[in-house]
Structure formats: structure tokens, C-alpha cells
């Protein structure tokens, strides 16, 4: 039996009274804020409670706020297929904090947590295989942090001529271009100039 988002909010707020710091409904989804210490118990409740049954983990991601004391917001997105509902769980952590891994609750969290680790440098405690997943061998830094530099890095690739993996400076394939955003009905500047010459 499906329930409404408002019913879900009441169920979650009554079941997690001391845990939830804030809850609101936006875009027909429930958004809740919890402390990181309560993330495991919150996710377990949402997965096992008969009125919730959030049995599918959609994604784990993060947002970087370098000016704040709690620099990162960790975002968990869960789906209840049976109830046709989604929930977004937000929690805030400081830069050096280790987040409890939820791989024992959702095995699919393994790669998602590795991606967050690789892109933001956020560590997950008790993760079975916490290593980089998207960047190259020996890559330094965390590309999705706001303070990550955009140039000056090296890339690792297989060289067909040398028949081995090589490390070299990143090359931009093209220069920055200026685009003409005028209406196509008026014609671009270079076409207008050619017509004026004629």
C-alpha cells in the first residue's frame, strides 16, 4: 500500500524523533538532515520500517563548502519501489572526519563511497576496499573540491609508441573560444561583415 510524502514525513519524524534535525518536502520528495553519528541508525530504520521500506540506494554524493567549519555535505538518496517514494538524507562533516560506511546495509554503496573518496577525499570507516576508482594511478588531489586547481596536472596514459604507461603534463586540445550568441535569424557577425563588404 502506497503512502503520501506527508505520511512518510510523519512516520520518519515519529520513528526518528531524537535523530532528525530538520525535515521538509520539496519536489514531492522528503529531505531530512541528521548528524553523521546517526547515519547508520537512520538508514537502517528507513530500510527496515514497514511504512518506509527504502530498499534501494540510488546514490551517495557530496558537496564542498570550503568556507564552512563543517566543509562537506554528504547526500544519500534512497528509493522505495514498493511505496513509490524517494528520500534525500543530508549530513555535514568536517574535512578530517571519517564517515561510517554503509556497505553492510547496502552493498552497492561500495563503489559510490569509493567515488566520493576519490573526488572529495572523504574517508569511509570500515569500508572493505577504499581506494581511488576514477582518477589515474598516482593522482594527487581531489578534483571536485572547490580549491582544486584547473591546470598544471599530469595525466597517465598508455603510449603506443613506447609500449608502456607514461605520465605527462595535461594538454588542452583547443584554445578557449569566443562564441557569438546572437540570434541565428540575424546572422553571425562574420556573415554580416561579408555581406556589408559586398
VEXKOL-715288 format. One line per 3 residues: number of its first residue (from 1); their letters; for each residue x, y, z of N, C-alpha, C. Coordinates in Angstrom, 2 decimals, decimal comma, always signed. Layout:
% VEXKOL-715288
NUM	a	X Y Z X Y Z X Y Z | ...;
//
This chain:
% VEXKOL-715288
1	xxx	+0,85 -1,19 +0,00 +0,00 +0,00 +0,00 +0,89 +1,25 +0,00 | +0,66 +2,14 -0,97 +1,49 +3,34 -1,06 +1,00 +4,40 -0,06 | +1,93 +5,24 +0,33 +1,60 +6,34 +1,24 +2,06 +7,64 +0,61;
4	xxx	+1,56 +8,75 +1,10 +1,95 +10,05 +0,56 +3,26 +10,50 +1,20 | +3,86 +11,52 +0,62 +5,10 +12,07 +1,15 +4,86 +12,67 +2,54 | +3,69 +13,28 +2,73 +3,35 +13,84 +4,05 +3,24 +12,73 +5,10;
7	xxx	+2,63 +11,58 +4,72 +2,56 +10,43 +5,63 +3,96 +9,93 +5,96 | +4,81 +9,89 +4,95 +6,20 +9,45 +5,16 +6,92 +10,38 +6,13 | +6,71 +11,68 +5,97 +7,36 +12,65 +6,86 +6,92 +12,42 +8,31;
10	xxx	+5,61 +12,18 +8,52 +5,12 +11,91 +9,87 +5,73 +10,63 +10,43 | +5,81 +9,59 +9,60 +6,38 +8,30 +10,03 +7,85 +8,46 +10,42 | +8,61 +9,14 +9,57 +10,04 +9,32 +9,81 +10,27 +10,19 +11,05;
13	xxx	+9,51 +11,27 +11,17 +9,68 +12,16 +12,33 +9,30 +11,47 +13,64 | +8,28 +10,62 +13,61 +7,90 +9,92 +14,85 +8,86 +8,78 +15,16 | +9,37 +8,10 +14,13 +10,29 +6,98 +14,35 +11,70 +7,42 +14,69;
16	xxx	+12,10 +8,60 +14,22 +13,46 +9,10 +14,44 +13,41 +10,45 +15,16 | +12,61 +10,54 +16,18 +12,35 +11,81 +16,87 +13,62 +12,51 +17,32 | +14,51 +11,79 +17,97 +15,72 +12,42 +18,52 +16,83 +12,54 +17,49;
19	xxx	+16,68 +11,91 +16,36 +17,75 +11,86 +15,35 +17,65 +12,99 +14,33 | +16,43 +13,28 +13,88 +16,24 +14,24 +12,78 +16,37 +15,67 +13,28 | +17,22 +16,44 +12,59 +17,40 +17,84 +12,93 +16,43 +18,72 +12,15;
22	xxx	+16,09 +18,29 +10,93 +15,22 +19,09 +10,07 +14,61 +18,17 +9,02 | +13,36 +18,42 +8,67 +12,72 +17,68 +7,57 +11,82 +18,62 +6,79 | +11,82 +18,45 +5,48 +10,94 +19,26 +4,63 +10,64 +18,51 +3,34;
25	xxx	+9,52 +18,87 +2,74 +9,11 +18,26 +1,48 +9,35 +19,26 +0,36 | +10,12 +18,83 -0,63 +10,38 +19,63 -1,84 +10,30 +18,72 -3,05 | +9,68 +19,19 -4,11 +9,60 +18,43 -5,36 +9,05 +17,02 -5,14;
28	xxx	+8,08 +16,91 -4,23 +7,41 +15,64 -3,92 +8,39 +14,59 -3,38 | +9,45 +15,06 -2,70 +10,41 +14,19 -2,04 +10,65 +14,70 -0,63 | +11,00 +13,79 +0,27 +11,30 +14,18 +1,64 +12,80 +14,39 +1,79;
31	xxx	+13,19 +15,54 +2,34 +14,59 +15,87 +2,63 +14,75 +15,91 +4,15 | +15,72 +15,16 +4,66 +15,97 +15,20 +6,10 +17,45 +15,48 +6,38 | +17,71 +16,17 +7,49 +19,07 +16,43 +7,95 +19,29 +15,65 +9,24;
34	xxx	+20,41 +14,91 +9,30 +20,77 +14,17 +10,50 +22,25 +14,38 +10,81 | +22,63 +14,16 +12,06 +24,05 +14,19 +12,42 +24,71 +12,93 +11,90 | +25,99 +13,03 +11,57 +26,71 +11,89 +11,00 +26,74 +10,70 +11,95;
37	xxx	+26,71 +10,95 +13,26 +26,73 +9,86 +14,24 +25,48 +8,99 +14,14 | +24,42 +9,54 +13,57 +23,14 +8,81 +13,48 +22,85 +8,28 +12,07 | +23,81 +8,35 +11,17 +23,52 +7,98 +9,78 +23,20 +6,49 +9,64;
40	xxx	+23,92 +5,64 +10,34 +23,67 +4,19 +10,24 +22,28 +3,84 +10,76 | +21,94 +4,32 +11,95 +20,62 +4,00 +12,53 +19,49 +4,58 +11,68 | +19,71 +5,77 +11,09 +18,69 +6,38 +10,23 +18,45 +5,54 +9,00;
43	xxx	+19,51 +5,14 +8,32 +19,38 +4,36 +7,09 +18,80 +2,97 +7,39 | +19,20 +2,37 +8,50 +18,61 +1,08 +8,88 +17,11 +1,19 +9,13 | +16,70 +2,26 +9,82 +15,27 +2,48 +10,07 +14,52 +2,63 +8,74;
46	xxx	+15,06 +3,45 +7,83 +14,39 +3,70 +6,56 +14,30 +2,44 +5,70 | +15,28 +1,56 +5,82 +15,26 +0,33 +5,03 +14,31 -0,72 +5,60 | +14,26 -0,83 +6,93 +13,53 -1,94 +7,55 +12,12 -1,60 +8,02;
49	xxx	+11,82 -0,33 +8,23 +10,49 +0,04 +8,72 +9,42 -0,31 +7,67 | +8,33 -0,94 +8,12 +7,28 -1,39 +7,20 +6,62 -0,26 +6,42 | +6,54 +0,93 +7,02 +5,89 +2,06 +6,34 +6,84 +2,77 +5,38;
52	xxx	+8,13 +2,50 +5,48 +9,12 +3,17 +4,63 +9,62 +2,24 +3,52 | +10,34 +1,19 +3,91 +10,87 +0,18 +3,00 +11,72 +0,77 +1,87 | +12,68 +1,61 +2,24 +13,63 +2,17 +1,26 +14,73 +1,14 +1,03;
55	xxx	+14,47 +0,24 +0,08 +15,35 -0,91 -0,14 +16,39 -0,66 -1,23 | +16,35 +0,50 -1,86 +17,31 +0,75 -2,94 +18,08 +2,04 -2,69 | +19,41 +1,92 -2,71 +20,29 +3,08 -2,61 +20,52 +3,60 -4,03;
58	xxx	+20,11 +4,84 -4,29 +20,27 +5,42 -5,62 +21,66 +6,01 -5,78 | +22,12 +6,77 -4,80 +23,42 +7,43 -4,94 +23,92 +7,93 -3,58 | +25,24 +8,11 -3,51 +25,88 +8,83 -2,41 +26,77 +9,86 -3,08;
61	xxx	+26,64 +11,10 -2,67 +27,49 +12,14 -3,24 +27,84 +13,14 -2,15 | +28,55 +14,18 -2,53 +28,98 +15,19 -1,55 +28,96 +16,56 -2,20 | +28,95 +17,59 -1,36 +29,04 +18,99 -1,80 +30,11 +19,65 -0,94;
64	xxx	+30,95 +20,46 -1,57 +32,07 +21,10 -0,87 +31,73 +22,55 -0,55 | +31,82 +22,91 +0,73 +31,67 +24,29 +1,18 +32,94 +24,68 +1,92 | +34,03 +25,07 +1,20 +35,33 +25,27 +1,84 +35,36 +26,35 +2,91;
67	xxx	+34,41 +27,29 +2,89 +34,41 +28,38 +3,87 +33,76 +27,98 +5,20 | +33,06 +26,84 +5,23 +32,37 +26,42 +6,45 +33,24 +25,53 +7,32 | +32,94 +25,52 +8,62 +33,67 +24,66 +9,55 +33,42 +23,19 +9,21;
70	xxx	+32,15 +22,84 +9,00 +31,82 +21,50 +8,51 +31,80 +21,61 +6,98 | +32,94 +21,31 +6,40 +33,19 +21,62 +4,98 +32,31 +20,83 +4,00 | +32,03 +19,58 +4,30 +31,34 +18,73 +3,32 +29,92 +18,37 +3,76;
73	xxx	+29,03 +18,37 +2,78 +27,69 +17,83 +2,98 +27,65 +16,49 +2,24 | +27,36 +15,41 +2,97 +27,21 +14,10 +2,37 +25,72 +13,91 +2,10 | +25,38 +13,45 +0,89 +23,99 +13,30 +0,48 +23,74 +11,84 +0,10;
76	xxx	+22,74 +11,25 +0,74 +22,31 +9,88 +0,45 +20,93 +9,95 -0,19 | +20,75 +9,29 -1,32 +19,45 +9,25 -2,00 +18,93 +7,82 -1,98 | +17,75 +7,63 -1,39 +17,14 +6,30 -1,28 +15,80 +6,26 -2,01;
79	xxx	+15,46 +5,06 -2,49 +14,21 +4,86 -3,22 +13,44 +3,70 -2,62 | +12,13 +3,91 -2,43 +11,24 +2,82 -2,04 +10,37 +2,49 -3,24 | +10,68 +1,38 -3,88 +9,90 +0,99 -5,06 +8,49 +0,60 -4,65;
82	xxx	+8,36 -0,09 -3,53 +7,04 -0,53 -3,06 +6,12 +0,64 -2,75 | +6,68 +1,70 -2,14 +5,86 +2,85 -1,75 +5,91 +3,98 -2,78 | +6,75 +3,82 -3,80 +6,91 +4,85 -4,84 +7,31 +6,20 -4,23;
85	xxx	+8,34 +6,17 -3,38 +8,80 +7,38 -2,69 +10,32 +7,48 -2,74 | +10,81 +8,71 -2,67 +12,24 +8,98 -2,58 +12,51 +9,81 -1,33 | +13,70 +9,61 -0,78 +14,12 +10,41 +0,37 +15,58 +10,83 +0,17;
88	xxx	+15,88 +12,04 +0,58 +17,25 +12,57 +0,50 +17,71 +12,85 +1,92 | +18,84 +12,24 +2,30 +19,39 +12,40 +3,64 +20,65 +13,24 +3,55 | +20,68 +14,36 +4,27 +21,85 +15,24 +4,29 +22,52 +15,17 +5,65;
91	xxx	+23,85 +15,14 +5,63 +24,62 +15,21 +6,86 +25,89 +16,01 +6,59 | +26,36 +16,73 +7,59 +27,50 +17,63 +7,42 +28,69 +17,13 +8,24 | +29,90 +17,20 +7,63 +31,10 +16,74 +8,33 +32,25 +17,71 +8,11;
94	xxx	+33,22 +17,67 +9,03 +34,44 +18,47 +8,85 +35,39 +17,70 +7,93 | +36,46 +18,36 +7,51 +37,34 +17,81 +6,47 +38,00 +16,49 +6,87 | +38,44 +16,34 +8,09 +39,20 +15,16 +8,50 +38,33 +14,05 +9,08;
97	xxx	+37,03 +14,24 +9,12 +36,13 +13,27 +9,76 +35,98 +12,02 +8,89 | +35,95 +10,83 +9,53 +35,71 +9,58 +8,83 +34,23 +9,23 +8,91 | +33,62 +9,05 +7,76 +32,19 +8,75 +7,68 +32,00 +7,25 +7,84;
100	xxx	+31,02 +6,80 +8,64 +30,77 +5,36 +8,74 +30,27 +4,81 +7,40 | +30,86 +3,72 +6,97 +30,46 +3,10 +5,71 +29,12 +2,40 +5,87 | +28,30 +2,45 +4,82 +27,01 +1,75 +4,86 +27,01 +0,53 +3,93;
103	xxx	+28,21 +0,01 +3,61 +28,30 -1,14 +2,70 +27,66 -2,40 +3,29 | +27,56 -2,49 +4,61 +26,92 -3,68 +5,21 +25,40 -3,59 +5,09 | +24,87 -2,39 +4,94 +23,42 -2,21 +4,77 +23,07 -2,28 +3,29;
106	xxx	+23,83 -1,56 +2,47 +23,66 -1,55 +1,01 +25,00 -1,90 +0,37 | +25,22 -3,13 -0,10 +26,49 -3,48 -0,73 +26,85 -2,59 -1,93 | +25,84 -2,04 -2,60 +26,10 -1,16 -3,75 +26,78 +0,14 -3,35;
109	xxx	+26,81 +0,45 -2,05 +27,47 +1,66 -1,57 +28,98 +1,59 -1,75 | +29,51 +0,39 -1,97 +30,95 +0,21 -2,12 +31,54 +1,16 -3,15 | +31,07 +1,12 -4,36 +31,63 +1,96 -5,43 +31,26 +3,42 -5,25;
112	xxx	+30,08 +3,68 -4,72 +29,66 +5,07 -4,51 +30,55 +5,75 -3,48 | +30,85 +5,04 -2,40 +31,74 +5,60 -1,38 +33,16 +5,77 -1,92 | +33,60 +4,85 -2,75 +34,92 +4,99 -3,38 +34,97 +6,22 -4,29;
115	xxx	+33,88 +6,49 -4,99 +33,83 +7,67 -5,86 +33,90 +8,96 -5,04 | +33,17 +9,01 -3,93 +33,21 +10,19 -3,05 +34,62 +10,35 -2,48 | +35,24 +9,24 -2,10 +36,62 +9,29 -1,60 +37,56 +9,83 -2,67;
118	xxx	+37,42 +9,35 -3,89 +38,31 +9,74 -4,98 +38,13 +11,20 -5,38 | +36,90 +11,67 -5,43 +36,63 +13,02 -5,92 +36,75 +14,10 -4,84 | +36,46 +13,74 -3,56 +36,46 +14,73 -2,48 +37,49 +14,47 -1,38;
121	xxx	+38,05 +13,27 -1,32 +38,99 +12,93 -0,27 +38,33 +12,63 +1,07 | +37,06 +12,27 +1,04 +36,32 +11,93 +2,26 +36,52 +10,44 +2,56 | +37,01 +10,13 +3,74 +37,27 +8,73 +4,13 +36,03 +8,08 +4,72;
124	xxx	+35,90 +6,77 +4,45 +34,79 +5,99 +4,99 +35,34 +4,89 +5,90 | +34,94 +4,94 +7,17 +35,41 +3,97 +8,16 +34,77 +2,62 +7,91 | +35,56 +1,55 +8,03 +35,11 +0,16 +7,84 +34,70 -0,15 +6,40;
127	xxx	+35,21 +0,61 +5,45 +34,94 +0,29 +4,04 +35,83 -0,88 +3,62 | +35,30 -1,87 +2,88 +36,09 -3,06 +2,56 +37,24 -2,83 +1,58 | +37,16 -1,79 +0,75 +38,19 -1,60 -0,29 +38,27 -0,13 -0,69;
130	xxx	+38,68 +0,72 +0,23 +38,66 +2,17 -0,03 +39,91 +2,57 -0,81 | +39,76 +2,69 -2,12 +40,85 +3,17 -2,98 +40,23 +3,94 -4,14 | +41,06 +4,68 -4,85 +40,57 +5,51 -5,94 +39,90 +4,65 -7,01;
133	xxx	+38,90 +5,25 -7,67 +38,13 +4,50 -8,67 +38,06 +5,21 -10,02 | +38,18 +6,54 -10,04 +38,02 +7,29 -11,29 +39,30 +7,96 -11,79 | +40,22 +8,32 -10,90 +41,42 +9,03 -11,32 +42,55 +8,05 -11,63;
136	xxx	+43,62 +8,58 -12,23 +44,74 +7,75 -12,68 +45,61 +7,28 -11,53 | +46,51 +6,37 -11,83 +47,48 +5,88 -10,86 +48,33 +7,04 -10,37 | +48,53 +7,14 -9,07 +49,39 +8,18 -8,51 +48,83 +9,59 -8,58;
139	xxx	+47,55 +9,74 -8,89 +46,93 +11,07 -8,99 +46,93 +11,73 -7,63 | +47,24 +13,02 -7,60 +47,25 +13,77 -6,34 +46,13 +14,81 -6,36 | +45,48 +14,95 -5,23 +44,41 +15,94 -5,11 +43,04 +15,31 -5,31;
142	xxx	+42,01 +16,17 -5,15 +40,63 +15,70 -5,22 +39,86 +16,64 -6,16 | +39,55 +16,19 -7,37 +39,06 +17,06 -8,44 +37,77 +17,83 -8,17 | +36,87 +17,34 -7,33 +35,60 +18,05 -7,12 +35,62 +19,01 -5,94;
145	xxx	+36,77 +19,14 -5,28 +36,88 +20,16 -4,24 +36,98 +21,53 -4,91 | +36,41 +22,53 -4,26 +36,40 +23,87 -4,86 +37,80 +24,48 -4,97 | +38,75 +24,01 -4,13 +40,10 +24,57 -4,17 +41,04 +23,79 -5,09;
148	xxx	+40,52 +22,85 -5,86 +41,35 +22,06 -6,77 +41,75 +22,92 -7,97 | +43,06 +23,01 -8,29 +43,48 +23,84 -9,43 +43,04 +23,23 -10,76 | +42,73 +24,09 -11,72 +42,22 +23,61 -13,01 +43,32 +23,26 -14,00;
151	xxx	+44,52 +23,75 -13,78 +45,62 +23,45 -14,71 +46,86 +23,02 -13,94 | +47,85 +22,51 -14,67 +49,12 +22,16 -14,07 +49,24 +20,74 -13,60 | +48,36 +19,86 -14,02 +48,41 +18,47 -13,57 +48,93 +17,55 -14,67;
154	xxx	+49,28 +16,36 -14,25 +49,76 +15,36 -15,21 +48,68 +14,32 -15,44 | +48,78 +13,64 -16,58 +47,86 +12,55 -16,88 +48,66 +11,29 -17,14 | +48,07 +10,15 -16,88 +48,71 +8,87 -17,11 +47,97 +8,20 -18,24;
157	xxx	+48,71 +7,72 -19,24 +48,09 +7,04 -20,38 +49,04 +6,00 -20,93 | +48,50 +5,10 -21,72 +49,33 +4,09 -22,38 +49,84 +4,66 -23,69 | +51,17 +4,65 -23,85 +51,78 +5,15 -25,08 +51,99 +3,99 -26,03;
160	xxx	+51,39 +4,07 -27,20 +51,51 +3,01 -28,21 +52,93 +2,94 -28,76 | +53,58 +4,10 -28,88 +54,94 +4,11 -29,43 +55,96 +3,55 -28,43 | +55,83 +3,89 -27,14 +56,77 +3,41 -26,12 +56,36 +2,06 -25,53;
163	xxx	+55,13 +1,62 -25,83 +54,60 +0,34 -25,34 +54,62 +0,24 -23,82 | +54,29 +1,35 -23,14 +54,20 +1,36 -21,68 +53,34 +2,52 -21,23 | +53,00 +2,52 -19,94 +52,22 +3,60 -19,35 +53,16 +4,78 -19,10;
166	xxx	+52,78 +5,97 -19,59 +53,61 +7,17 -19,42 +52,83 +8,24 -18,67 | +53,57 +9,11 -18,00 +52,99 +10,23 -17,27 +53,46 +11,51 -17,93 | +52,53 +12,37 -18,32 +52,91 +13,62 -18,98 +51,95 +14,74 -18,59;
169	xxx	+52,37 +15,97 -18,84 +51,53 +17,12 -18,50 +50,24 +17,09 -19,32 | +49,17 +17,57 -18,71 +47,88 +17,63 -19,40 +47,97 +18,66 -20,52 | +47,51 +18,26 -21,71 +47,49 +19,18 -22,85 +46,04 +19,51 -23,17;
172	xxx	+45,74 +20,79 -23,30 +44,39 +21,18 -23,72 +44,36 +21,12 -25,24 | +43,38 +20,40 -25,77 +43,33 +20,17 -27,22 +43,02 +21,42 -28,02 | +42,33 +22,36 -27,44 +41,98 +23,57 -28,19 +42,05 +24,79 -27,29;
175	xxx	+42,23 +25,92 -27,94 +42,28 +27,18 -27,21 +40,86 +27,53 -26,76 | +40,78 +28,43 -25,79 +39,46 +28,92 -25,42 +38,88 +29,69 -26,60 | +37,60 +29,51 -26,83 +36,97 +30,16 -27,97 +35,94 +31,16 -27,50;
178	xxx	+35,76 +32,21 -28,29 +34,69 +33,16 -28,04 +33,51 +32,77 -28,93 | +32,36 +32,66 -28,33 +31,18 +32,26 -29,08 +30,32 +33,49 -29,37 | +29,72 +33,50 -30,53 +28,81 +34,56 -30,92 +27,40 +34,06 -30,62;
181	xxx	+26,77 +34,66 -29,61 +25,47 +34,18 -29,17 +24,31 +34,97 -29,75 | +24,55 +35,65 -30,86 +23,45 +36,39 -31,48 +22,44 +35,43 -32,08 | +21,26 +35,94 -32,32 +20,20 +35,12 -32,89 +20,60 +34,63 -34,29;
184	xxx	+20,36 +33,35 -34,59 +20,72 +32,85 -35,92 +19,92 +33,52 -37,03 | +18,77 +34,11 -36,67 +17,96 +34,78 -37,69 +18,60 +36,08 -38,12 | +19,38 +36,68 -37,24 +20,05 +37,93 -37,60 +21,38 +37,66 -38,29;
187	xxx	+21,88 +36,46 -38,21 +23,16 +36,13 -38,83 +24,30 +36,43 -37,88 | +25,36 +35,65 -37,98 +26,51 +35,89 -37,12 +27,31 +37,06 -37,64 | +28,22 +37,59 -36,82 +28,94 +38,81 -37,15 +29,77 +38,65 -38,41;
190	xxx	+30,45 +37,49 -38,54 +31,32 +37,36 -39,72 +30,51 +37,30 -41,02 | +29,31 +36,73 -40,97 +28,46 +36,71 -42,18 +27,97 +38,12 -42,48 | +27,56 +38,84 -41,44 +27,10 +40,23 -41,64 +28,21 +41,10 -42,21;
193	xxx	+29,45 +40,91 -41,75 +30,58 +41,70 -42,28 +30,83 +41,39 -43,74 | +30,72 +40,11 -44,09 +30,91 +39,73 -45,52 +29,84 +40,36 -46,39 | +28,60 +40,39 -45,89 +27,51 +40,98 -46,67 +27,69 +42,50 -46,79;
196	xxx	+28,23 +43,13 -45,74 +28,46 +44,58 -45,80 +29,55 +44,92 -46,83 | +30,55 +44,05 -46,95 +31,63 +44,28 -47,94 +31,07 +44,23 -49,36 | +30,12 +43,33 -49,60 +29,56 +43,18 -50,95 +28,71 +44,42 -51,28;
//
